């Protein structure tokens, strides 16, 4: 998730990782102390919505080659995330 966010937002990877680690510590009360082994969905959801991103649910849908959406997209696949910028 960290890499996808960095690519899609243009924020440097190290900054995103630090921000997500800090938010993880805050949201779990210190039970989780790092984003190094993955980021919990509520954490990355809050991070992205705080940046002004919105969630679009497309369960059961397939991505088309022409997404018709301007700007970058972060898509969540099973146990994986992908940043799509300019259709690539």
C-alpha positions as CSV (number, residue, x, y, z in Angstrom):
1,X,0.0,0.0,0.0
2,X,2.8,2.4,0.9
3,X,4.4,2.3,-2.6
4,X,1.0,2.6,-4.3
5,X,0.2,5.7,-2.3
6,X,3.6,7.2,-3.0
7,X,3.3,6.7,-6.7
8,X,-0.3,7.9,-7.0
9,X,0.1,11.0,-4.8
10,X,3.6,12.0,-5.7
11,X,4.6,12.1,-2.0
12,X,8.1,10.6,-1.4
13,X,8.0,7.0,-0.3
14,X,9.9,7.6,3.0
15,X,7.5,10.3,3.9
16,X,4.4,8.1,3.2
17,X,5.9,5.3,5.2
18,X,6.7,7.5,8.2
19,X,3.2,9.0,8.0
20,X,1.6,5.6,7.9
21,X,3.7,4.3,10.7
22,X,2.8,7.3,12.9
23,X,-0.9,6.9,12.0
24,X,-0.7,3.1,12.7
25,X,0.7,3.8,16.2
26,X,-1.9,6.4,16.9
27,X,-4.9,4.3,15.6
28,X,-3.8,1.1,17.4
29,X,-2.8,2.7,20.6
30,X,0.8,1.6,20.1
31,X,-0.1,-2.1,19.6
32,X,1.2,-2.0,16.1
33,X,4.4,0.1,15.8
34,X,5.3,0.0,12.2
35,X,3.9,0.0,8.6
36,X,6.8,-2.2,7.5
37,X,4.7,-5.4,7.5
38,X,1.6,-4.0,5.9
39,X,-0.9,-1.3,6.6
40,X,-4.3,-1.9,8.1
41,X,-7.3,-0.9,6.0
42,X,-8.6,1.7,8.4
43,X,-5.2,3.3,8.6
44,X,-4.7,3.7,4.8
45,X,-8.3,4.7,4.4
46,X,-8.0,7.5,6.9
47,X,-4.6,8.6,5.4
48,X,-6.1,8.8,1.8
49,X,-9.3,10.4,2.8
50,X,-7.4,13.0,4.8
51,X,-5.5,13.8,1.6
52,X,-8.9,14.3,-0.2
53,X,-9.2,10.9,-1.9
54,X,-12.5,9.2,-2.0
55,X,-13.4,5.5,-2.0
56,X,-15.3,4.0,-4.9
57,X,-16.6,0.5,-4.4
58,X,-16.5,-1.7,-7.5
59,X,-17.0,-5.2,-6.0
60,X,-17.4,-7.7,-8.8
61,X,-16.1,-5.3,-11.4
62,X,-13.2,-5.5,-13.7
63,X,-10.9,-2.7,-14.7
64,X,-11.2,-1.7,-18.3
65,X,-8.2,-0.5,-20.4
66,X,-9.9,2.9,-20.7
67,X,-10.8,3.8,-17.1
68,X,-12.3,7.1,-18.1
69,X,-11.1,8.7,-14.9
70,X,-8.7,11.6,-14.9
71,X,-5.7,11.5,-12.6
72,X,-4.1,8.6,-10.6
73,X,-6.1,5.7,-9.2
74,X,-5.2,3.3,-6.4
75,X,-7.0,0.0,-6.7
76,X,-7.2,-2.7,-4.1
77,X,-6.9,-6.3,-5.3
78,X,-6.8,-9.4,-3.2
79,X,-3.9,-8.9,-0.9
80,X,-2.3,-6.3,-3.2
81,X,-2.7,-2.7,-4.3
82,X,-1.9,-1.0,-7.6
83,X,-1.4,2.6,-8.5
84,X,-2.6,3.4,-12.0
85,X,-1.3,6.7,-13.4
86,X,-2.3,7.8,-16.9
87,X,-3.7,4.4,-17.6
88,X,-0.5,2.5,-16.8
